[in-house]
Amino acid sequence: MSFKDLRNFTEMTRALGYPRLISMENFRTPNFPLVAEVLKWLVKRYDPNADTHGDTDTEQDRVIFVKSVAEFMATKAHIKLNTKKLYQADGYAVKELLKVTSVLYNAMKTNVIDQLDNPDDDMSHLSFDVSSRISELKEARRLASEITTKGATLYDLLGREVDLREQRSMVIAKSLEINEVESGMAHSIKAVEGEVKKTLHMLDNVASDEANLEAKIDKKRNELDRNNKRLQTLQSVRPAYMDEYEKLEEDLQKLYEIYMNKFRNLTYLESQLEDYNRAEQDKFEETEEKLKQMAQRLKDEEMKRDVITQDDVMGGSDDEDEDEDSDDEDAIERPARTRPDAAAGERKQRVMGSMMGDISENETGSDGSDDSEIDLDEDDQDENDDDEDDSGDEVMMSNNPRARQRQQPNDVDSDNDF
């Protein structure tokens, strides 16, 4: 027993798919149940139809089991096992088990290598032409049936070997008598002569059998000739509906070609329509995305403008605690600083006026353009007047702090409106 043998045995059993995990410590002491289980598994692995003695309860059953396994391996796999070492069920039994395990492992390894080297073997088997070897298949079938028959006969003879062995030994031990030998030879000669007469009689009947076979052959030949003549007459006769059938067949071929052309054109047009719809959908989605971005950008600009306006208003309220002189100066300068939305509103009105002017020009022509310019001039004049009034009011409020405090919330609201 060696550590290498134990390691190889455990690895090989794991590779072969043994259901249990075998440790190297299992064979330090005699372990006959494990050895018996491994032997049963190896026998079934080698031949699934093998039948072995399965009882290992008593000493006699164990001896019978080990002998049956050794005999099976010797006859089927030509592997000689030491029954004494197997019965010990220790490390020495591993060497005997390794003989069978190594054979199965090498076979599996060779099969895997062949599959890796020739992955297209299955396709080659499928593409094999069987028709070219029909004679070989027939011969193989005949030999297989003959082998089966011979095997069954041999099995029956081996089953009677126990009785025949005793009779053979008795005959060999018995002294031969000349009278019995002569009678036996005479009986054999008579049997051979009977067979010869039978064979000669069969040879004499060969001529009559040959004549009978020739008569049968002539009869079959005449039937064949009659059938050939009938076939020729049937082929020469043309059915009445054959012309109409051929004409309809030609019409059907033309209609099928027309149908195929229309079907092909319809399929192409459907594909073009799908491409066009897909392109329109992409354009619509892109336009929607741009509109959303523009709306978001305008919303952000409005929020920034409101924040700037509120910051300016808060800055104006913080300046109320300064001196009156500085308040007067700030009141003069504040309209330009705290009301940036006034200029923005004026620009919006001018833009809206220009847009309305363009629309009226498109609708009314050149006459509408003069009216729009007059309206824009009047709007500009009104805005200038409003700006002057607002500036005058702001100067007056700057001289009066109380009035400025009362007026400040209204200014905040007006800025927020812009």
C-alpha positions, 0 to 999 in steps of 0.5 A: 500500500502506498499513498500514491495508490490511494490518491490515484484511486480516490481521484479516479473514482471521483472522475468516474462519477462515484456517488460517495466521496472516498477518503484516504483514511477509509482504508487504514483499517479493514472496511469490507462494506466499502470495498463491497460497495465499490466492487458492485459499483465497478461491476455495474459500471463495466456491465450494467446487466451483470448479476452479482451475489449481493449478500455480505452479511456472513463470512460465507456470503463474503467469500462467494461475493469476492469469488463471483466478482473476481470470476466476472472480471476475469471472464469479461475484462480479462483482469486477474484479481487477488481474492485474498487481498480483496477480502482483507479490505484494507490498503492492499485491496486498493491495489486490486481495485485500482486495476479495474478503476484504471481500465475504466478511467483510461477508456473514459479519457480516450473517449473524451480525447476522441470527441475533442479531436473529431467533433464532426464525427456525428455529422460524418455518420449522418452523411454516410451513404448506406445504399452503397453497402447494402450487401455488407449490411445483409452479410453482417445481419446474417453473421449476427444471427449465426453468432446468436444461434451458435452462442445459444447452442454453446450455452446449452452445451455448457449447461450440460457440461457437469453431466457430460464431464462425469460421462466423459470421465467414465468413458475414458476410464472404461476399457475399450472392447473390440466387439463394441468398437466394431459394432459402433463403426458398423453403425456409423458406416450404415448411417453414412451410407444412408446419407449418401443414398439420400444425396444421390436421390436428390441429385437424380431429382435435380433434373425434374426440379430444373424443368419445373423451374424453367416452366415457372420462369417461362410463365412469369416471362409471358406475364411480364410481356403482357404487362409491358404491352398493356403499359405501352397501350395505356401510355399511347392513349391520350385522355380527353381532358389532357388538352384542357388540363395543360391549358389551365396549367399554363394559365395557372403559371402566368397567374402565379407569376403575376401574384408573385410580382404584386406580392413583392411590390406590396411588401416593398411598399409596406417596408417603405411606409414603415420607414417613412412613419419611423422617420416622421415619428423621430422628427416629431419626438425631436421637435417635442424635445426642442419645444420642451427645452425652449419652454424650460429655458424661457421659464429659467430666464423668467425666474432669474429676472424675478430674482434680480428684481427682488434683489434690487427692491430689497437693496432699495429698502436697505438704503432708507436709513441713510441721510436725507441728502444721500436719499435725494441723490439715490432717489434721482438715480434709483429709477435707472437702477431699481427698475430694469424691467421698465426698459425690458417692458419697453423693448417687449412692447416694441417687439410686439409692435413690430410683430403686429406690424409684420402680421398686419403688413402680411394681411393688408399689404402696404397700407397696413404698414403705415398704420402700424408705424403710426401706432408704434410712434404713439406708443413710444410717445405714451411710454415717454410720457409715462416715464417722465411722470414716473420720474417726477413722482419718484423725485417727489417721493425722494424728498418725502420719506413717508411717502416713499415708505408708503409707495414702496410696496406698490413698486415691488408689485409692479416689478413682480408684474414685469 
